């Protein structure tokens, strides 16, 4: 969706739904018996909207984001991205995920990790934006270092840059400020907010009040179900 189209929809109060989940069920089976993590989750996030997802640890926020990103399959229910039913993991141009585990490639530098979605042809984007994002996030001088050579917070900022570099239509982020200090967290929040303002549908699982304050609205996940936060 073009920025002009998104702006027109926002001005008219008719933002298009970019992410829709309907009746999502997910149960994990352990030796002690089944654990019903998601129990009929319904949610929508519009293009140009930033929505935060709250809930205690273990409430299923990460499990939900993994299903929405197509990395795990729900036991029941459907996920739609841009009106299309999700049947496998989409391209990063359609949906980018910033997971808690980060998933940076250890054999690539931070800059190479950020550029990876563009170089693999999974998304459009300008390679010049890689350096711009690294600088904005305060790790420009670390561009040529490998993940093992920097702190976890610096890795998290690189993973955030990788998620937004190709301007995805849907951006999912799992605790994106969990390892950031009070100086670097506001910049990360600004980058996430800008992604929404530029047209992405952004859904963030977080415990961070600063992220919630940047949101258009907040949802709560408890007992496997969604309610208004």
Wavefront OBJ file of the C-alpha trace (Angstrom):
o trace
v 0.000 0.000 0.000
v 1.421 3.394 -0.916
v 2.032 6.060 1.699
v -0.396 8.359 -0.104
v -3.104 5.684 -0.062
v -2.508 5.014 3.632
v -2.623 8.730 4.420
v -5.913 9.038 2.555
v -7.437 6.145 4.446
v -6.259 7.564 7.772
v -7.647 10.987 6.960
v -11.003 9.431 6.119
v -10.945 7.239 9.220
v -11.028 4.174 6.977
v -7.635 2.548 7.456
v -7.411 -0.817 5.748
v -7.011 -3.870 7.973
v -3.565 -5.321 7.211
v -3.528 -8.032 9.895
v -6.535 -10.046 11.015
v -6.613 -13.111 13.272
v -9.831 -15.042 13.787
v -10.429 -17.808 16.322
v -6.765 -18.650 16.897
v -6.327 -21.744 19.065
v -2.972 -23.186 20.116
v -2.314 -26.003 22.541
v 1.075 -27.383 23.536
v 1.343 -30.906 24.849
v 3.708 -31.728 27.688
v 4.242 -34.702 29.975
v 1.980 -33.077 32.532
v -0.851 -32.713 30.022
v -2.006 -30.187 27.426
v -1.430 -26.467 27.929
v -4.057 -24.342 26.199
v -2.104 -21.184 25.387
v -4.448 -19.453 22.922
v -8.199 -19.873 23.206
v -10.008 -18.299 20.272
v -7.949 -15.137 19.802
v -9.478 -12.478 17.531
v -7.672 -9.256 16.646
v -7.224 -6.714 13.864
v -4.471 -4.194 13.187
v -4.924 -1.578 10.488
v -2.308 -0.159 8.171
v -0.722 2.834 9.866
v -1.673 1.658 13.356
v 0.568 0.715 16.270
v -1.067 -1.696 18.712
v 0.595 -3.011 21.851
v -0.121 -6.351 23.473
v 0.167 -6.632 27.241
v -0.056 -9.625 29.522
v 1.970 -11.446 32.175
v 4.927 -13.597 31.254
v 3.694 -16.963 30.024
v 0.353 -15.588 28.844
v 1.015 -16.582 25.228
v 2.155 -13.303 23.662
v 5.204 -14.860 21.989
v 3.190 -17.866 20.865
v 0.617 -15.582 19.264
v 3.221 -13.518 17.397
v 4.870 -16.687 16.107
v 1.532 -17.895 14.718
v 0.773 -14.489 13.186
v 4.187 -14.483 11.480
v 3.584 -17.932 9.982
v 6.434 -19.588 11.884
v 4.016 -21.798 13.817
v 0.643 -23.170 12.817
v -2.474 -22.665 14.895
v -4.568 -25.666 15.831
v -7.632 -23.732 14.684
v -8.455 -20.319 13.266
v -7.084 -18.205 10.446
v -4.562 -15.412 9.966
v -4.974 -12.923 7.125
v -2.280 -10.553 5.903
v -3.517 -7.915 3.484
v -6.728 -9.868 3.025
v -4.913 -13.091 2.060
v -5.166 -16.167 4.289
v -1.744 -17.110 5.608
v -0.697 -20.666 4.740
v 3.086 -20.421 5.164
v 5.693 -17.945 6.368
v 5.351 -14.826 4.179
v 8.121 -12.688 2.711
v 9.651 -10.015 4.932
v 8.103 -7.391 2.676
v 4.683 -8.645 3.758
v 5.474 -9.435 7.398
v 8.657 -8.924 9.420
v 9.140 -10.371 12.897
v 11.493 -9.140 15.610
v 11.600 -12.150 17.968
v 12.935 -12.228 21.508
v 15.634 -14.665 20.397
v 16.662 -12.082 17.735
v 17.916 -14.691 15.235
v 20.941 -12.765 13.979
v 23.313 -14.816 11.814
v 26.552 -15.202 13.750
v 28.718 -15.377 10.628
v 27.456 -12.003 9.347
v 28.305 -8.526 10.607
v 25.574 -6.355 12.070
v 25.317 -4.418 8.801
v 25.135 -7.633 6.796
v 22.397 -8.951 9.074
v 20.347 -5.786 8.642
v 20.793 -5.900 4.850
v 19.932 -9.600 4.600
v 16.204 -9.242 3.748
v 17.079 -6.863 0.908
v 19.983 -8.912 -0.460
v 17.913 -12.106 -0.464
v 15.286 -10.343 -2.536
v 12.616 -10.866 0.096
v 11.777 -7.209 0.231
v 12.304 -3.958 -1.549
v 14.445 -1.346 0.091
v 17.496 0.812 -0.249
v 20.769 -0.618 1.031
v 21.742 2.939 1.940
v 19.075 2.797 4.637
v 21.056 0.109 6.472
v 23.734 2.569 7.559
v 21.121 5.223 8.348
v 19.207 2.917 10.690
v 22.350 1.686 12.429
v 23.408 5.290 13.024
v 19.973 6.305 14.259
v 19.907 3.399 16.685
v 23.326 4.327 18.036
v 25.291 1.358 16.692
v 26.699 2.792 13.476
v 30.257 2.385 14.694
v 29.578 -1.328 15.267
v 28.392 -2.041 11.706
v 31.380 -4.268 10.902
v 31.303 -6.240 14.125
v 29.757 -9.680 14.521
v 26.882 -10.361 16.927
v 29.142 -12.181 19.400
v 31.325 -9.066 19.622
v 28.580 -6.732 20.860
v 26.144 -6.643 23.773
v 22.708 -8.210 23.651
v 21.119 -4.764 23.682
v 23.182 -3.778 20.645
v 22.156 -7.005 18.940
v 18.527 -6.175 19.681
v 18.873 -2.797 17.992
v 20.409 -4.459 14.937
v 17.529 -6.928 14.818
v 15.084 -4.017 14.975
v 16.867 -2.344 12.059
v 16.653 -5.602 10.090
v 12.907 -5.816 10.742
v 12.113 -2.295 9.517
v 14.706 -1.806 6.755
v 12.418 -3.099 4.003
v 9.296 -1.199 5.129
v 7.144 -4.303 5.737
v 3.369 -4.117 5.483
v 3.048 -5.848 8.870
v 5.638 -5.585 11.640
v 5.515 -7.870 14.684
v 7.862 -7.197 17.599
v 8.305 -9.291 20.729
v 9.615 -7.254 23.688
v 11.732 -5.007 21.407
v 13.049 -2.857 24.284
v 13.614 -5.598 26.849
v 17.420 -5.307 26.716
v 17.714 -1.578 26.040
v 18.723 1.070 28.560
v 16.876 4.317 29.192
v 18.999 6.109 26.604
v 18.499 3.712 23.679
v 14.899 2.611 24.341
v 13.286 5.928 23.264
v 15.025 5.745 19.890
v 13.764 2.205 19.344
v 10.243 3.339 20.221
v 10.555 6.201 17.744
v 11.627 3.814 14.968
v 8.651 1.551 15.681
v 6.222 4.470 15.793
v 7.598 5.794 12.506
v 7.077 2.410 10.856
v 3.374 2.701 11.699
v 3.207 6.333 10.616
v 4.689 5.298 7.261
v 1.923 2.747 6.734
v 2.843 -0.502 8.476
v 0.476 -2.386 10.753
v 2.596 -2.740 13.903
v 1.829 -5.167 16.742
v 4.187 -5.164 19.729
v 4.197 -7.497 22.719
v 5.696 -5.488 25.564
v 5.854 -4.781 29.285
v 7.407 -1.361 28.671
v 5.212 1.626 29.568
v 7.015 3.863 27.069
v 6.035 1.549 24.214
v 2.422 1.463 25.401
v 2.344 5.276 25.487
v 3.384 5.374 21.822
v 0.528 3.057 20.802
v -2.790 3.921 19.213
v -4.413 1.307 21.427
v -3.511 -1.593 23.708
v -4.839 -5.130 23.869
v -4.387 -7.524 26.787
v -3.825 -11.267 26.526
v -4.873 -13.272 29.562
v -6.162 -16.789 29.921
v -5.546 -17.297 26.223
v -8.033 -14.588 25.255
v -7.801 -10.986 24.066
v -9.438 -8.058 25.804
v -9.047 -4.300 25.536
v -6.023 -3.220 27.603
l 1 2 3 4 5 6 7 8 9 10 11 12 13 14 15 16 17 18 19 20 21 22 23 24 25 26 27 28 29 30 31 32 33 34 35 36 37 38 39 40 41 42 43 44 45 46 47 48 49 50 51 52 53 54 55 56 57 58 59 60 61 62 63 64 65 66 67 68 69 70 71 72 73 74 75 76 77 78 79 80 81 82 83 84 85 86 87 88 89 90 91 92 93 94 95 96 97 98 99 100 101 102 103 104 105 106 107 108 109 110 111 112 113 114 115 116 117 118 119 120 121 122 123 124 125 126 127 128 129 130 131 132 133 134 135 136 137 138 139 140 141 142 143 144 145 146 147 148 149 150 151 152 153 154 155 156 157 158 159 160 161 162 163 164 165 166 167 168 169 170 171 172 173 174 175 176 177 178 179 180 181 182 183 184 185 186 187 188 189 190 191 192 193 194 195 196 197 198 199 200 201 202 203 204 205 206 207 208 209 210 211 212 213 214 215 216 217 218 219 220 221 222 223 224 225 226 227 228 229
